[in-house]
Structures are given as structure tokens and as C-alpha cells.
Amino acid sequence: MNRNLKILLLGLLCAVVAYFFLDHPLGVWFRQDPFHGDIRGIIGRGEWFGHGYGILMVMLMIYALDRANRYRIPRVAACAFLPGLAVVLVKVVVNRTRPRSFDFSNTIDQTFTGLNFFTKMSSAYQSFPSGHTATAVGLAVVLSRLYPHGRNLFAFFAVWVALQRMFFESHFLSDTICGALLGYFIAKAFLPRGPLSWGFDKIENAKTNDK
């Protein structure tokens, strides 16, 4: 079986299990604000890797510290921002109440309010899927190709983002899993199977040969 197909099926299975068995109890637990002090602060700071300003910081660091890969910055931006854009399109069609706005005396299926094409634009109904997680995973995927030795660190940052979104009651666990799947596959669509390039390698090689 194709590796990407395995990831898709496993991810969907995890999302289904999370929806039916974990979203509600975890939502109740996070509502109780289980962490305090420094731990709460550390969790809260995880958002940066899935936020626009965090992506900008990463691109600036690549530009400043890795001159050889400056021309790959547009690919990094595409892999990070496009998953977030895709999530926005889903959110305005599929409405799900955020944990912070949900009455947990109700059942988890009541978080979804149906297909409401651009009719409920309030953030309170834009829980599904997690845009920050999609962005973080997309960024982690492209950075892992660019800097393979840091893939575990990038994966950690993406998980940190997902945890932050759940802890502050912005998303349910299934939202973050679905966001991660979107981020992964959209980013992979922009990455070749071979060495990371975007048609610029030939230009660079041509310049080298002309010297």
C-alpha cells in the first residue's frame, strides 16, 4: 500500500476515534484549566509555529543564515500558507462550535451545526479543522525536507501548536488531526519526490557553468 495512503487512512481513523471517544472528555478536561503557571505559559507560546508571524520569522532566518537556500523561501511560504487558506475555505462551509463556546452537557455531535455556506461567519463556529495545526504541519513538512536533521524538532513544534489550540479551547482533538492531514498532503503536493527544488537548480547550475 502506498505510504501516503497509509497515512491518510491512519489519520482518518485517528480523527474518527478522537471524535467519538476523546473530543468530549478532553474538552471537559481542558475547560477545567488543568495547567497553571509556567506550564500554562509554555503551552501558550507554542502558537508561533502555526502563525503567520512565526512563518515570517522562519523565512527571515533562512534568508539570513542559509544563503544557498534563499531561492527556496517561496516554496516554504507556499507549503505553510496554502494549508491555512484551505482550512479557511472549509470553515466557511462546515460549521463546528469551538470548545470554548460549547455547552458540554450536550453530546459531541451537537458541535457540528451542518453545512452553512458563508451564513455563520462568527469565529465561534469555526472550530473545524484547525488552521494553526494545518499551517504548522505544512511548515514542518517542508522544513524537514530542507533540513532533514531537524525533522524531529519540527514535528515537536507542530504537536506543540496542536496542544496549544486544544488547551486554550480553540479546537477539539479531531479538529487538529484533520488540520494536520490537510497540512501534510497540501505541503507534500508542493514537494518533489527527489531533492527539494523548484526549477531553480537548473538556473543555478547554468550560472555556475558560465563562470
HELIX and SHEET records of a PDB file:
HELIX    1   1 ARG A    3  VAL A   17  1                                  15    
HELIX    2   2 ALA A   18  LEU A   22  3                                   5    
HELIX    3   3 ASP A   23  ARG A   31  1                                   9    
HELIX    4   4 GLY A   37  GLY A   44  1                                   8    
HELIX    5   5 ARG A   45  GLY A   50  5                                   6    
HELIX    6   6 GLY A   52  LEU A   65  1                                  14    
HELIX    7   7 ARG A   67  ARG A   72  5                                   6    
HELIX    8   8 ILE A   73  LYS A   91  1                                  19    
HELIX    9   9 PRO A   99  SER A  101  5                                   3    
HELIX   10  10 ILE A  108  THR A  111  5                                   4    
HELIX   11  11 SER A  123  TYR A  125  5                                   3    
HELIX   12  12 GLY A  131  LEU A  146  1                                  16    
HELIX   13  13 PRO A  148  GLY A  150  5                                   3    
HELIX   14  14 ARG A  151  PHE A  167  1                                  17    
HELIX   15  15 LEU A  173  ALA A  189  1                                  17    
HELIX   16  16 PHE A  200  ASP A  210  1                                  11    
SHEET    1   A 2 VAL A  94  ARG A  96  0                                        
SHEET    2   A 2 PHE A 112  LEU A 115 -1                                        
END                                                                             
